[in-house]
Amino acid sequence: QVLFVESGGGLVLPGGSLRLSCAVSGISLSKYRMGWYRQADGKQRELVAGIGRFGIKEYAEAVKGRFAISRDNGKNTVYLQMNSLKPEDTAVYYCNGAWGDLFNAWGQGTQVTVSS
C-alpha cells in the first residue's frame, strides 16, 4: 500500500522560499510519474507540478518560473522547491502520482502559508 508523507511547509513572507519533501513508501518510485498538488481553502485540489519517469517536467501557469519539481528515486522522495512565494500560493500541498498514475491514497499534506 502506497504511503505519502509530505513535509517542509510553514509560514513564509511574500518573496520567500520553501522546499517541500514527499517521502513515498510502498511502491518503487522510479516506475511512476509524480506530482505536487495543492488545495486552498474553498477551492479544488489542483496539480501544480509534475515530473515524468525520465525527468520531463510540467508546471501550472501560476507557478511556472518559480517552482521546481525534482525526484530522487534512490531515496523514494519527491521535492518541490518554491521561490518568490506569493500569498496566493497559500494552500495545503500534497504529492501523489500524476498523469494517469494517480493513487487513491493521499497523505496528510503540508501547510504553506505566505503572509506578511
Backbone bond lengths (Angstrom), bond angles and torsions (degrees), N, CA, C in turn:
res aa  C-N    CA-C-N  psi(-1)  N-CA   C-N-CA  omega(-1)  CA-C   N-CA-C  phi
1 Q - - - 1.457 - - 1.526 109.05 -
2 V 1.335 115.41 130.83 1.453 120.09 -177.42 1.522 110.30 -74.45
3 L 1.318 115.44 144.42 1.460 121.89 178.23 1.522 108.54 -137.35
4 F 1.332 115.55 130.59 1.463 121.71 178.13 1.527 108.59 -113.80
5 V 1.334 116.67 130.76 1.458 121.14 176.53 1.527 108.09 -127.00
6 E 1.344 114.64 106.52 1.454 121.02 -178.29 1.532 110.48 -91.95
7 S 1.327 116.14 147.33 1.462 121.22 178.09 1.515 109.67 -154.12
8 G 1.329 115.16 168.75 1.453 120.49 174.96 1.509 115.95 104.72
9 G 1.318 116.97 -3.94 1.455 119.42 179.02 1.515 112.01 -73.41
10 G 1.329 115.23 176.60 1.452 120.24 178.59 1.502 111.52 164.99
11 L 1.326 114.48 -169.19 1.464 122.25 178.32 1.525 108.17 -98.23
12 V 1.323 116.33 128.54 1.457 120.34 -177.42 1.518 109.47 -140.20
13 L 1.307 116.05 149.37 1.460 121.04 177.42 1.518 110.72 -73.89
14 P 1.308 118.39 152.15 1.465 120.41 173.52 1.528 110.21 -53.93
15 G 1.328 114.95 135.98 1.452 120.44 -176.20 1.509 113.98 91.39
16 G 1.311 116.62 -8.83 1.456 120.77 -178.63 1.513 112.98 -81.86
17 S 1.338 114.27 -176.66 1.465 121.11 -176.45 1.516 110.99 -132.59
18 L 1.326 114.76 151.94 1.456 122.74 172.27 1.513 108.58 -143.52
19 R 1.327 115.19 153.18 1.453 120.28 173.42 1.519 108.93 -122.96
20 L 1.307 115.60 116.73 1.459 121.56 179.06 1.524 109.95 -93.02
21 S 1.325 114.66 147.23 1.464 121.16 175.64 1.518 109.30 -125.81
22 C 1.304 115.50 148.25 1.458 121.25 176.22 1.526 108.14 -133.56
23 A 1.313 115.57 109.40 1.461 120.68 175.95 1.523 108.39 -86.68
24 V 1.315 115.47 125.83 1.464 121.31 -176.08 1.521 109.23 -113.09
25 S 1.300 117.46 133.42 1.454 121.39 176.41 1.522 109.70 -132.44
26 G 1.326 114.94 159.99 1.460 120.17 177.90 1.510 114.78 92.41
27 I 1.318 117.64 -9.60 1.453 121.89 177.87 1.523 108.66 -139.35
28 S 1.311 115.75 165.15 1.460 120.40 170.52 1.517 107.40 -92.57
29 L 1.327 116.17 107.50 1.455 121.68 -170.65 1.528 112.62 -55.12
30 S 1.326 116.65 -33.86 1.460 120.57 -174.44 1.527 112.95 -62.05
31 K 1.308 117.76 -17.93 1.465 121.26 -176.60 1.524 113.28 -86.60
32 Y 1.345 117.34 -4.69 1.461 119.62 -170.81 1.533 113.28 -126.86
33 R 1.306 113.99 147.98 1.456 121.50 167.65 1.525 106.77 -79.78
34 M 1.317 116.94 137.07 1.456 121.06 -172.32 1.523 111.17 -126.12
35 G 1.325 115.01 156.41 1.445 118.55 -179.15 1.517 112.91 -149.16
36 W 1.323 114.35 162.10 1.447 122.71 170.43 1.530 108.16 -109.63
37 Y 1.312 114.71 134.53 1.445 122.60 179.59 1.523 108.58 -120.77
38 R 1.316 115.61 161.64 1.459 119.01 172.77 1.516 109.57 -142.77
39 Q 1.320 113.76 152.81 1.462 120.43 177.00 1.515 108.74 -136.78
40 A 1.308 115.07 114.31 1.461 121.45 176.15 1.523 109.05 -88.87
41 D 1.335 115.88 160.67 1.460 119.97 -179.91 1.521 111.19 -55.20
42 G 1.326 115.67 128.15 1.453 120.71 176.44 1.507 115.54 76.26
43 K 1.330 116.77 6.49 1.461 120.08 -178.21 1.530 110.46 -122.31
44 Q 1.312 114.98 162.02 1.463 120.05 178.00 1.525 110.87 -76.94
45 R 1.295 115.57 153.95 1.445 120.66 175.56 1.526 109.17 -66.98
46 E 1.328 116.73 137.65 1.446 120.94 -177.90 1.520 110.06 -132.81
47 L 1.334 114.65 148.90 1.457 121.23 175.49 1.518 108.40 -81.66
48 V 1.322 117.59 124.16 1.464 119.96 -179.64 1.520 112.32 -106.14
49 A 1.327 118.06 -24.20 1.462 120.75 -179.74 1.520 109.39 -156.48
50 G 1.314 115.66 140.29 1.454 120.71 178.16 1.513 110.57 -135.55
51 I 1.317 116.00 151.50 1.457 120.95 178.78 1.523 108.57 -137.21
52 G 1.323 114.92 129.93 1.441 120.03 -179.12 1.526 112.34 -77.91
53 R 1.335 114.65 175.10 1.467 119.29 -178.32 1.518 111.72 -62.72
54 F 1.323 116.54 -29.01 1.459 120.07 -178.03 1.519 112.46 -108.85
55 G 1.332 116.66 16.73 1.455 120.45 169.72 1.503 116.97 100.42
56 I 1.329 118.59 -1.04 1.467 119.36 176.93 1.523 108.82 -65.76
57 K 1.327 116.15 135.03 1.468 120.66 -174.73 1.520 110.52 -122.62
58 E 1.304 115.08 143.93 1.454 121.67 174.68 1.520 109.06 -137.36
59 Y 1.335 115.22 149.16 1.453 120.95 -176.18 1.514 110.76 -134.05
60 A 1.329 114.61 148.81 1.448 119.39 170.38 1.522 108.42 -66.02
61 E 1.310 115.61 149.33 1.465 120.36 -177.35 1.520 111.94 -56.62
62 A 1.313 117.11 -35.27 1.467 121.43 -175.25 1.525 113.27 -66.50
63 V 1.342 117.16 -20.99 1.469 119.69 -175.88 1.522 112.23 -117.66
64 K 1.310 116.77 -2.75 1.461 120.28 -176.15 1.530 110.41 -59.12
65 G 1.319 116.27 132.84 1.456 121.33 -179.68 1.516 113.89 87.19
66 R 1.330 116.98 -10.20 1.472 120.23 -179.03 1.524 112.26 -117.09
67 F 1.322 116.87 -32.34 1.463 121.83 -178.27 1.523 109.28 -107.13
68 A 1.331 115.50 150.61 1.470 120.85 176.46 1.513 109.41 -139.83
69 I 1.319 115.81 123.47 1.465 121.39 178.22 1.519 109.08 -97.15
70 S 1.318 115.69 145.10 1.460 120.62 176.25 1.524 108.81 -149.21
71 R 1.316 115.00 167.84 1.462 119.40 -178.60 1.522 109.55 -141.86
72 D 1.327 115.66 149.09 1.458 122.14 173.46 1.524 105.30 -127.99
73 N 1.326 115.47 97.03 1.463 119.28 -175.87 1.521 111.82 -64.31
74 G 1.316 116.88 -31.22 1.457 120.12 179.30 1.514 112.64 -65.07
75 K 1.336 115.34 -30.79 1.458 120.65 178.84 1.522 111.89 -99.27
76 N 1.338 116.18 1.20 1.473 120.28 -176.55 1.528 111.53 50.84
77 T 1.317 115.24 45.56 1.465 120.56 -174.81 1.521 110.18 -133.51
78 V 1.328 114.66 141.32 1.461 122.75 175.57 1.532 107.44 -116.65
79 Y 1.325 116.02 141.71 1.463 121.49 -176.90 1.532 110.48 -121.92
80 L 1.320 114.85 155.56 1.454 121.00 171.01 1.523 107.81 -137.23
81 Q 1.322 115.99 109.83 1.462 121.67 174.31 1.524 108.00 -87.75
82 M 1.308 116.01 122.97 1.461 120.75 -177.31 1.523 109.01 -118.69
83 N 1.315 116.29 118.57 1.465 122.53 179.63 1.529 110.07 -117.36
84 S 1.311 115.69 164.82 1.471 121.78 177.42 1.530 110.86 48.48
85 L 1.301 115.23 48.74 1.461 120.15 -175.13 1.524 111.63 -65.11
86 K 1.322 114.72 145.56 1.455 122.47 -179.17 1.534 109.24 -121.15
87 P 1.306 118.08 157.77 1.475 119.75 177.62 1.527 112.75 -54.74
88 E 1.321 116.44 -33.77 1.465 119.25 -179.77 1.530 113.47 -71.72
89 D 1.326 117.51 -5.80 1.475 120.39 173.40 1.525 111.46 -83.11
90 T 1.317 117.29 -6.29 1.456 121.09 179.47 1.522 110.49 -60.65
91 A 1.336 115.99 124.24 1.463 121.44 -176.48 1.529 108.46 -178.89
92 V 1.311 114.74 171.43 1.466 120.72 167.00 1.526 106.82 -90.93
93 Y 1.316 115.89 129.67 1.462 121.51 -176.70 1.529 109.88 -106.33
94 Y 1.329 114.65 134.70 1.461 122.96 -178.68 1.528 110.13 -128.19
95 C 1.328 115.87 154.07 1.458 117.87 168.17 1.525 109.21 -115.76
96 N 1.299 115.57 156.61 1.460 122.82 -179.97 1.518 107.12 -170.64
97 G 1.301 116.73 178.84 1.444 119.81 173.20 1.520 110.02 -66.94
98 A 1.330 116.28 162.00 1.458 120.55 -178.37 1.518 110.27 -134.04
99 W 1.327 114.72 157.80 1.476 122.27 171.87 1.525 113.23 54.70
100 G 1.274 116.40 52.45 1.459 121.30 178.49 1.503 113.74 95.22
101 D 1.315 117.45 -8.60 1.463 120.80 177.19 1.521 111.39 -101.67
102 L 1.315 117.53 20.70 1.465 121.88 -177.32 1.526 110.54 -68.00
103 F 1.316 116.42 134.92 1.450 122.57 176.89 1.531 109.65 -98.20
104 N 1.325 116.75 155.27 1.462 120.31 178.45 1.526 111.80 -70.50
105 A 1.321 116.86 -31.34 1.460 120.90 -177.10 1.523 110.61 -79.71
106 W 1.332 115.62 141.92 1.456 122.73 175.23 1.518 109.20 -125.18
107 G 1.327 117.02 148.98 1.447 121.12 173.75 1.513 111.40 -78.92
108 Q 1.332 115.32 -172.31 1.471 119.63 -179.11 1.520 111.64 -81.65
109 G 1.321 116.19 -14.35 1.453 120.29 -178.84 1.516 111.97 78.77
110 T 1.325 115.13 170.84 1.461 121.34 176.24 1.517 108.11 -133.88
111 Q 1.319 116.07 130.85 1.466 121.82 -175.11 1.528 110.57 -80.23
112 V 1.306 115.33 128.80 1.466 121.96 172.55 1.521 107.29 -116.38
113 T 1.316 116.04 123.87 1.457 121.72 178.08 1.517 108.77 -124.17
114 V 1.317 115.55 122.27 1.459 121.48 179.98 1.529 107.25 -111.64
115 S 1.307 115.41 111.12 1.460 119.39 -173.81 1.517 110.00 -159.27
116 S 1.320 114.64 148.11 1.458 120.26 174.50 1.526 110.88 -95.99
